[in-house]
Amino acid sequence: MVFSVESGNRKEEQEQEEEDEEKEEEVMPFTFPDEVLEHVLVFVTCHRDRNAVSLVCKAWCKTEGWSRRKVFIGNCYALSPEVLVRRFPNITSVIMKGRPRFADFGFVPANWGAYIFPWIQAMATHYPCLQELRLKRMIVNDASLAKIAQSFSSFRSLSLTSCIGFSTDGLAEITRHCR
């Protein structure tokens, strides 16, 4: 008997979902073409507003991700590099924060995460036109700086705020390859 009750609930749920879809179609009788929405999104510059636009529906989320050129990642642990490159395929500027602020005061072990190298590897294959990289409290080694210098042909700006792990050799590699 319990099985028949559950199957009845499933039918009701399916019918409810179908009704919801029909109501959704009635509310939005047409959709904007992606090209029109992309042209409109050029004028939405505040990242909070763009985030709100991406919550409207899946089509707007996809178009907003496609048209975004700058990304701010307030916590590098919040997502993976793979999610970044899948969601935002045309990035030219990345701002990323790593370790928490209290790491500046010695409350976090020295080797505790926030390594930039996996991010650089993903960005090198998917964002060859990256122009700007601003990092805060990340672990940046000389190999990461060399990868940045060699991977991004139009790279223009690098900001390393409270970052650790690199030397003048890595900075020399940046200056040698970048304009």
Residue pairs with C-beta under 8 A, 6 or more apart in sequence:
31 59
32 40
34 59
34 62
34 63
34 66
37 59
37 60
37 63
38 63
38 66
38 67
41 50
41 53
41 63
41 64
41 67
42 67
44 50
44 53
47 70
47 72
50 64
50 68
53 60
53 64
54 60
54 61
54 64
54 65
55 61
65 87
65 88
65 89
66 89
66 90
67 90
68 88
68 90
68 91
69 90
69 91
69 92
69 93
70 91
70 92
70 93
70 94
70 95
71 84
71 88
71 91
71 93
71 94
71 95
72 95
72 96
73 79
73 84
73 94
73 95
73 96
73 97
74 97
75 97
76 96
76 97
76 98
76 113
76 114
76 119
76 138
77 113
77 114
81 118
81 119
81 121
81 122
81 123
82 122
84 91
84 119
84 122
84 123
85 122
85 123
85 125
85 126
85 127
89 126
91 123
91 127
91 130
92 127
92 129
92 130
92 131
92 132
93 130
93 131
93 132
93 133
93 134
94 123
94 130
94 132
94 133
94 134
95 134
96 116
96 119
96 133
96 134
96 135
96 136
96 138
97 135
97 136
97 137
97 138
98 113
98 114
98 116
98 135
98 136
98 137
98 138
98 139
98 163
99 108
99 112
99 113
99 114
99 137
99 138
100 108
100 137
101 137
102 108
103 112
103 137
104 137
104 162
113 139
114 137
114 138
114 139
115 138
115 139
116 135
116 138
116 139
116 140
116 144
116 163
117 141
117 143
117 144
117 147
120 144
120 147
120 148
120 151
121 147
123 130
123 151
123 152
124 147
124 151
124 152
127 152
128 151
128 152
128 153
129 152
129 153
129 154
130 151
130 152
130 154
130 155
131 152
131 154
131 155
131 156
131 157
132 155
132 156
132 157
132 158
133 148
133 155
133 157
133 158
133 159
134 157
134 158
134 159
134 161
135 159
135 160
135 161
135 163
136 161
136 162
136 163
137 161
137 162
137 163
138 160
138 163
139 163
139 164
139 165
140 160
140 163
140 164
140 165
140 166
140 170
141 165
141 166
141 170
142 166
142 167
142 169
142 170
142 173
143 170
144 166
144 170
145 166
145 170
145 171
145 173
145 174
146 170
146 173
148 155
148 158
148 174
149 155
149 173
149 174
149 176
149 177
149 178
150 177
155 178
156 178
156 179
158 174
158 178
160 166
